[in-house]
Amino acid sequence: MFKAKVYVTTKANVLDPQGAAVQRALHTMGYGAVEDVRIGKYLEFVLETNDRAQAEADLKKMCEQILSNPVVEDYRYELED
């Protein structure tokens, strides 16, 4: 079995209105040093297989097909034993 951790973030060249709202709120609260807030998603799940190569291939397909929108989002993942 493998534990998958997936991080999905908005691409750097795509406007992130939710991140901008959080940045404004932080500035209002006195945290003026905070710059360029980006909001993303974190997913964690278990893949029940002993084949690491297959787990990685499946994870990549999942990220590209359903867990992220490749037009506006980037993703990265970690696969742990």
Wavefront OBJ file of the C-alpha trace (Angstrom):
o trace
v 0.000 0.000 0.000
v 1.067 3.544 -0.688
v 0.011 6.814 0.877
v -0.499 9.559 -1.703
v -0.305 13.254 -0.886
v -1.447 15.574 -3.672
v -0.973 19.340 -3.730
v -2.969 21.345 -6.296
v -2.312 25.059 -6.774
v -3.401 27.747 -9.194
v -0.800 28.381 -11.887
v 1.352 31.447 -11.243
v 0.028 33.294 -14.308
v -3.657 32.733 -13.373
v -5.533 35.239 -11.251
v -6.413 33.830 -7.802
v -9.266 35.990 -6.430
v -9.629 33.834 -3.314
v -5.929 34.232 -2.556
v -6.197 37.990 -3.124
v -9.115 38.178 -0.668
v -7.112 36.324 1.978
v -4.138 38.615 1.383
v -6.320 41.718 1.837
v -7.783 40.260 5.044
v -4.321 39.516 6.399
v -3.173 43.057 5.586
v -6.259 44.425 7.375
v -5.332 42.326 10.408
v -1.846 43.878 10.481
v 0.111 41.233 8.552
v 1.371 43.607 5.880
v 4.421 41.512 5.048
v 2.260 38.784 3.479
v 2.591 38.813 -0.322
v 1.043 36.827 -3.177
v -1.290 34.425 -1.361
v -2.281 31.421 -3.480
v -5.116 29.103 -2.443
v -4.901 25.423 -3.298
v -6.092 21.947 -2.408
v -4.456 19.190 -0.414
v -5.630 15.599 -0.816
v -4.429 12.502 0.979
v -5.437 8.913 0.275
v -4.198 5.325 0.258
v -3.611 3.242 -2.864
v -3.935 -0.470 -2.167
v -1.309 -1.942 -4.464
v 2.218 -3.284 -4.139
v 3.273 -2.023 -7.581
v 4.876 1.398 -7.104
v 5.148 2.101 -10.835
v 1.451 1.370 -11.347
v 0.513 3.443 -8.283
v 2.505 6.379 -9.647
v 0.988 6.028 -13.134
v -2.533 5.856 -11.674
v -1.865 8.833 -9.415
v -0.619 10.924 -12.346
v -3.756 10.050 -14.365
v -6.006 10.904 -11.407
v -4.291 14.276 -11.010
v -4.628 15.100 -14.698
v -8.201 13.819 -15.145
v -10.079 14.722 -11.969
v -8.005 16.122 -9.098
v -6.783 19.205 -10.964
v -7.749 21.365 -13.911
v -4.577 21.357 -16.039
v -5.620 24.571 -17.811
v -5.390 26.698 -14.650
v -3.803 24.466 -11.990
v -0.491 22.768 -11.333
v -0.102 19.701 -9.170
v 2.608 17.759 -7.435
v 2.424 14.617 -5.395
v 4.316 12.493 -2.929
v 3.999 8.729 -2.757
v 5.038 7.059 0.495
v 5.351 3.351 1.295
l 1 2 3 4 5 6 7 8 9 10 11 12 13 14 15 16 17 18 19 20 21 22 23 24 25 26 27 28 29 30 31 32 33 34 35 36 37 38 39 40 41 42 43 44 45 46 47 48 49 50 51 52 53 54 55 56 57 58 59 60 61 62 63 64 65 66 67 68 69 70 71 72 73 74 75 76 77 78 79 80 81
